[in-house]
């Protein structure tokens, strides 16, 4: 069970987190910063399609992206968060800024999705004083520099060691492990080889049995494999999502909610039949 603000989410089946980018420079081309109404409608549409969580992001973290001021991020987020906080599903906010975390938690956010894994000053304290869920992501470098020359001796063990260290900080701050999610950070300071190794060994990344989130939707690694542009990566994204679930992912962060939900339904039905035959 994942404790997520006022929500308690079962992890018996993988959860789908729908992405709502409130940016003008999203890598996936779906930024909605110029139209708050469209962003709200998009979020409701994803909920209707079966999203278990909505993830709002107001600052691009694509490779080479420059940071924006906290005030601008807050201004983008709050109108949409206020419109969605009673939507019946947890609203996550993708941010690494403590000022933004504090503001969105006051406006009903149930989860903080932090690419910096609560390493910014005061981030731990803010999370500890709340009851929100926290997604801790691994990233080598920053969005501006992370893809310049990423390197690891063993990417799987180094990502896992990072989570061991972060969990020690969470415990020291008094944050219940039942509120935590681990994200290996596909594409965040990783080459295609590193990303593939992480997918292959996804089950080895979890620490203390914590749920692992896989964010593979439309990523450039899929473009490297298929030669497809970002708008042509639906099939690859769904395939990657299913493979991630088969290797232990409990949460999928996706752009295409309905298609991912359908693929998982087929996978579960096939496995259900297989298990029935064994018995």
NORCORQUI-V146469 format. One record per residue. RES is the residue in three letters. PHI is phi in degrees with one decimal (* if undefined). NEAR is the number of other C-alpha atoms within 12 Angstrom. D_LAST is the distance of its C-alpha to the last C-alpha in whole Angstrom. Layout:
BEGIN
res=RES phi=PHI near=NEAR d_last=D_LAST
res=RES phi=PHI near=NEAR d_last=D_LAST
END
This chain:
BEGIN
res=UNK phi=* near=22 d_last=27
res=UNK phi=-102.6 near=35 d_last=30
res=UNK phi=-86.7 near=28 d_last=34
res=UNK phi=-139.6 near=35 d_last=36
res=UNK phi=62.4 near=29 d_last=39
res=UNK phi=-80.6 near=23 d_last=38
res=UNK phi=-103.5 near=26 d_last=35
res=UNK phi=-124.8 near=21 d_last=32
res=UNK phi=-103.6 near=27 d_last=29
res=UNK phi=-70.2 near=18 d_last=25
res=UNK phi=-111.3 near=25 d_last=24
res=UNK phi=-64.4 near=15 d_last=20
res=UNK phi=-122.3 near=22 d_last=21
res=UNK phi=-62.2 near=37 d_last=24
res=UNK phi=-92.8 near=36 d_last=27
res=UNK phi=-108.6 near=44 d_last=30
res=UNK phi=-104.0 near=43 d_last=33
res=UNK phi=-86.8 near=42 d_last=36
res=UNK phi=-90.2 near=43 d_last=39
res=UNK phi=-125.2 near=49 d_last=42
res=UNK phi=-90.3 near=42 d_last=45
res=UNK phi=-103.3 near=42 d_last=49
res=UNK phi=-130.6 near=34 d_last=50
res=UNK phi=-102.7 near=25 d_last=53
res=UNK phi=-133.6 near=25 d_last=52
res=UNK phi=-61.8 near=28 d_last=48
res=UNK phi=-61.8 near=26 d_last=46
res=UNK phi=-87.9 near=32 d_last=44
res=UNK phi=77.8 near=22 d_last=47
res=UNK phi=-113.7 near=27 d_last=46
res=UNK phi=-64.8 near=27 d_last=48
res=UNK phi=-125.7 near=31 d_last=50
res=UNK phi=-65.4 near=30 d_last=52
res=UNK phi=-83.8 near=17 d_last=55
res=UNK phi=-143.4 near=21 d_last=53
res=UNK phi=-61.6 near=28 d_last=52
res=UNK phi=-60.3 near=19 d_last=51
res=UNK phi=-65.7 near=21 d_last=49
res=UNK phi=-64.4 near=34 d_last=47
res=UNK phi=-65.4 near=33 d_last=46
res=UNK phi=-62.8 near=19 d_last=45
res=UNK phi=-62.6 near=31 d_last=43
res=UNK phi=-63.3 near=42 d_last=41
res=UNK phi=-62.5 near=32 d_last=41
res=UNK phi=-62.6 near=23 d_last=40
res=UNK phi=-65.9 near=33 d_last=37
res=UNK phi=-64.0 near=30 d_last=36
res=UNK phi=-61.7 near=20 d_last=36
res=UNK phi=-79.8 near=23 d_last=33
res=UNK phi=116.2 near=28 d_last=31
res=UNK phi=-64.5 near=38 d_last=32
res=UNK phi=-87.6 near=38 d_last=31
res=UNK phi=-142.5 near=44 d_last=34
res=UNK phi=-110.9 near=47 d_last=38
res=UNK phi=-113.1 near=46 d_last=39
res=UNK phi=-93.2 near=48 d_last=43
res=UNK phi=-130.3 near=45 d_last=45
res=UNK phi=-113.0 near=45 d_last=49
res=UNK phi=-133.2 near=39 d_last=50
res=UNK phi=-67.6 near=34 d_last=49
res=UNK phi=-118.6 near=37 d_last=47
res=UNK phi=-65.1 near=32 d_last=47
res=UNK phi=-54.3 near=30 d_last=49
res=UNK phi=87.6 near=20 d_last=52
res=UNK phi=-70.5 near=21 d_last=52
res=UNK phi=-93.0 near=16 d_last=55
res=UNK phi=-70.4 near=23 d_last=55
res=UNK phi=-114.5 near=22 d_last=56
res=UNK phi=-70.6 near=18 d_last=58
res=UNK phi=-57.6 near=22 d_last=56
res=UNK phi=-61.8 near=21 d_last=58
res=UNK phi=-67.2 near=19 d_last=57
res=UNK phi=-62.2 near=34 d_last=53
res=UNK phi=-63.1 near=33 d_last=54
res=UNK phi=-60.7 near=25 d_last=56
res=UNK phi=-72.7 near=36 d_last=53
res=UNK phi=-81.2 near=43 d_last=50
res=UNK phi=-60.8 near=32 d_last=51
res=UNK phi=-61.7 near=26 d_last=52
res=UNK phi=-75.8 near=41 d_last=49
res=UNK phi=-62.3 near=40 d_last=47
res=UNK phi=-61.8 near=24 d_last=49
res=UNK phi=-75.8 near=23 d_last=48
res=UNK phi=-108.3 near=37 d_last=44
res=UNK phi=-64.2 near=34 d_last=44
res=UNK phi=-109.6 near=18 d_last=43
res=UNK phi=-80.6 near=26 d_last=41
res=UNK phi=95.4 near=21 d_last=38
res=UNK phi=-127.9 near=34 d_last=36
res=UNK phi=-65.0 near=38 d_last=37
res=UNK phi=-106.6 near=47 d_last=40
res=UNK phi=-98.5 near=44 d_last=40
res=UNK phi=-122.6 near=49 d_last=43
res=UNK phi=-88.1 near=44 d_last=43
res=UNK phi=-154.2 near=45 d_last=46
res=UNK phi=-114.9 near=42 d_last=48
res=UNK phi=-98.7 near=37 d_last=51
res=UNK phi=-55.9 near=32 d_last=51
res=UNK phi=-61.3 near=24 d_last=54
res=UNK phi=-69.6 near=37 d_last=51
res=UNK phi=-55.7 near=44 d_last=49
res=UNK phi=-61.0 near=32 d_last=51
res=UNK phi=-65.9 near=29 d_last=52
res=UNK phi=-73.5 near=43 d_last=49
res=UNK phi=-66.0 near=37 d_last=47
res=UNK phi=-67.1 near=24 d_last=50
res=UNK phi=-103.3 near=25 d_last=49
res=UNK phi=98.9 near=35 d_last=46
res=UNK phi=-62.8 near=44 d_last=44
res=UNK phi=-104.8 near=43 d_last=40
res=UNK phi=-148.5 near=45 d_last=40
res=UNK phi=-110.7 near=48 d_last=42
res=UNK phi=-108.9 near=47 d_last=40
res=UNK phi=-113.7 near=39 d_last=43
res=UNK phi=-66.8 near=39 d_last=43
res=UNK phi=-97.9 near=35 d_last=45
res=UNK phi=56.0 near=38 d_last=43
res=UNK phi=59.5 near=37 d_last=45
res=UNK phi=-93.4 near=27 d_last=48
res=UNK phi=-70.2 near=20 d_last=51
res=UNK phi=-54.0 near=16 d_last=53
res=UNK phi=79.5 near=19 d_last=52
res=UNK phi=-63.8 near=31 d_last=49
res=UNK phi=-60.6 near=34 d_last=47
res=UNK phi=-63.4 near=24 d_last=50
res=UNK phi=-64.1 near=32 d_last=49
res=UNK phi=-64.8 near=47 d_last=45
res=UNK phi=-65.5 near=28 d_last=45
res=UNK phi=-81.5 near=20 d_last=47
res=UNK phi=-109.3 near=31 d_last=45
res=UNK phi=-115.7 near=30 d_last=41
res=UNK phi=-73.8 near=39 d_last=40
res=UNK phi=-76.9 near=43 d_last=37
res=UNK phi=-134.3 near=50 d_last=39
res=UNK phi=-99.9 near=47 d_last=37
res=UNK phi=-99.3 near=46 d_last=39
res=UNK phi=-108.3 near=38 d_last=39
res=UNK phi=-90.4 near=43 d_last=40
res=UNK phi=-145.9 near=36 d_last=43
res=UNK phi=-96.3 near=32 d_last=46
res=UNK phi=87.0 near=23 d_last=49
res=UNK phi=-127.3 near=28 d_last=50
res=UNK phi=-52.8 near=29 d_last=49
res=UNK phi=-68.8 near=20 d_last=53
res=UNK phi=-117.7 near=20 d_last=52
res=UNK phi=-60.7 near=26 d_last=48
res=UNK phi=-101.3 near=27 d_last=48
res=UNK phi=-72.0 near=18 d_last=51
res=UNK phi=-164.6 near=17 d_last=50
res=UNK phi=-66.9 near=25 d_last=47
res=UNK phi=-148.2 near=23 d_last=46
res=UNK phi=-144.6 near=18 d_last=44
res=UNK phi=-77.1 near=10 d_last=43
res=UNK phi=-149.6 near=18 d_last=40
res=UNK phi=-62.3 near=34 d_last=39
res=UNK phi=-66.1 near=31 d_last=35
res=UNK phi=-68.8 near=23 d_last=37
res=UNK phi=-71.4 near=24 d_last=40
res=UNK phi=-66.4 near=38 d_last=38
res=UNK phi=-64.1 near=31 d_last=36
res=UNK phi=-61.1 near=20 d_last=39
res=UNK phi=-60.9 near=29 d_last=40
res=UNK phi=-67.5 near=37 d_last=38
res=UNK phi=-58.3 near=25 d_last=38
res=UNK phi=-64.8 near=20 d_last=42
res=UNK phi=-67.0 near=30 d_last=41
res=UNK phi=-66.2 near=35 d_last=39
res=UNK phi=-62.1 near=19 d_last=42
res=UNK phi=-67.3 near=24 d_last=44
res=UNK phi=-63.0 near=31 d_last=42
res=UNK phi=-62.3 near=20 d_last=41
res=UNK phi=-62.9 near=15 d_last=45
res=UNK phi=-83.7 near=21 d_last=46
res=UNK phi=84.9 near=20 d_last=44
res=UNK phi=-88.5 near=28 d_last=41
res=UNK phi=-63.9 near=26 d_last=38
res=UNK phi=-62.7 near=33 d_last=35
res=UNK phi=-69.2 near=29 d_last=33
res=UNK phi=-98.7 near=35 d_last=35
res=UNK phi=-107.8 near=42 d_last=35
res=UNK phi=-129.6 near=46 d_last=33
res=UNK phi=-113.7 near=48 d_last=34
res=UNK phi=-125.0 near=43 d_last=35
res=UNK phi=-66.8 near=49 d_last=35
res=UNK phi=75.1 near=47 d_last=38
res=UNK phi=-58.5 near=44 d_last=37
res=UNK phi=84.2 near=42 d_last=41
res=UNK phi=-101.8 near=39 d_last=43
res=UNK phi=77.4 near=35 d_last=44
res=UNK phi=-141.8 near=37 d_last=42
res=UNK phi=-83.9 near=28 d_last=42
res=UNK phi=-57.2 near=25 d_last=40
res=UNK phi=-58.6 near=23 d_last=39
res=UNK phi=-61.6 near=32 d_last=38
res=UNK phi=-61.3 near=36 d_last=36
res=UNK phi=-66.3 near=26 d_last=34
res=UNK phi=-63.1 near=26 d_last=34
res=UNK phi=-66.2 near=40 d_last=33
res=UNK phi=-65.2 near=37 d_last=30
res=UNK phi=-60.1 near=22 d_last=29
res=UNK phi=-117.7 near=27 d_last=29
res=UNK phi=-58.0 near=36 d_last=28
res=UNK phi=-67.0 near=31 d_last=26
res=UNK phi=-86.6 near=28 d_last=28
res=UNK phi=-85.1 near=37 d_last=31
res=UNK phi=-62.9 near=33 d_last=30
res=UNK phi=-117.2 near=28 d_last=31
res=UNK phi=58.3 near=19 d_last=30
res=UNK phi=71.1 near=23 d_last=27
res=UNK phi=-70.1 near=33 d_last=29
res=UNK phi=-67.0 near=42 d_last=28
res=UNK phi=-106.0 near=43 d_last=29
res=UNK phi=-99.0 near=42 d_last=31
res=UNK phi=-115.5 near=46 d_last=31
res=UNK phi=-111.6 near=44 d_last=34
res=UNK phi=-114.1 near=46 d_last=34
res=UNK phi=-58.6 near=40 d_last=35
res=UNK phi=61.7 near=38 d_last=38
res=UNK phi=-64.7 near=42 d_last=39
res=UNK phi=-63.4 near=32 d_last=42
res=UNK phi=-59.5 near=32 d_last=39
res=UNK phi=-70.8 near=33 d_last=38
res=UNK phi=-67.5 near=24 d_last=41
res=UNK phi=-62.7 near=20 d_last=42
res=UNK phi=-75.0 near=20 d_last=39
res=UNK phi=-99.8 near=19 d_last=39
res=UNK phi=79.1 near=15 d_last=43
res=UNK phi=-89.3 near=19 d_last=42
res=UNK phi=-73.3 near=21 d_last=45
res=UNK phi=-59.7 near=26 d_last=43
res=UNK phi=-82.5 near=22 d_last=43
res=UNK phi=-112.4 near=20 d_last=41
res=UNK phi=-105.8 near=28 d_last=38
res=UNK phi=-61.9 near=29 d_last=36
res=UNK phi=-60.1 near=24 d_last=33
res=UNK phi=-65.5 near=31 d_last=34
res=UNK phi=-63.6 near=36 d_last=33
res=UNK phi=-66.7 near=36 d_last=30
res=UNK phi=-59.8 near=25 d_last=28
res=UNK phi=-62.3 near=36 d_last=30
res=UNK phi=-64.0 near=44 d_last=28
res=UNK phi=-64.1 near=35 d_last=24
res=UNK phi=-61.7 near=28 d_last=25
res=UNK phi=-64.4 near=37 d_last=26
res=UNK phi=-63.7 near=39 d_last=23
res=UNK phi=-62.2 near=25 d_last=21
res=UNK phi=-102.5 near=26 d_last=23
res=UNK phi=116.0 near=32 d_last=23
res=UNK phi=-63.1 near=40 d_last=26
res=UNK phi=-105.2 near=38 d_last=25
res=UNK phi=-135.8 near=43 d_last=28
res=UNK phi=-115.7 near=44 d_last=30
res=UNK phi=-97.3 near=45 d_last=34
res=UNK phi=-137.3 near=39 d_last=34
res=UNK phi=-87.6 near=42 d_last=37
res=UNK phi=-109.7 near=37 d_last=35
res=UNK phi=-68.0 near=36 d_last=33
res=UNK phi=-60.9 near=24 d_last=32
res=UNK phi=-66.3 near=27 d_last=31
res=UNK phi=-67.4 near=39 d_last=29
res=UNK phi=-60.5 near=34 d_last=27
res=UNK phi=-62.6 near=21 d_last=26
res=UNK phi=-62.0 near=27 d_last=25
res=UNK phi=-67.1 near=32 d_last=23
res=UNK phi=-61.9 near=19 d_last=21
res=UNK phi=-65.2 near=16 d_last=20
res=UNK phi=-58.4 near=23 d_last=19
res=UNK phi=-64.0 near=20 d_last=17
res=UNK phi=-66.3 near=14 d_last=16
res=UNK phi=-63.3 near=14 d_last=15
res=UNK phi=-67.8 near=15 d_last=13
res=UNK phi=-61.3 near=15 d_last=11
res=UNK phi=-63.1 near=13 d_last=10
res=UNK phi=-62.1 near=12 d_last=9
res=UNK phi=-65.7 near=11 d_last=7
res=UNK phi=-64.6 near=10 d_last=5
res=UNK phi=-64.2 near=9 d_last=5
res=UNK phi=-66.2 near=8 d_last=4
res=UNK phi=-81.8 near=7 d_last=0
END
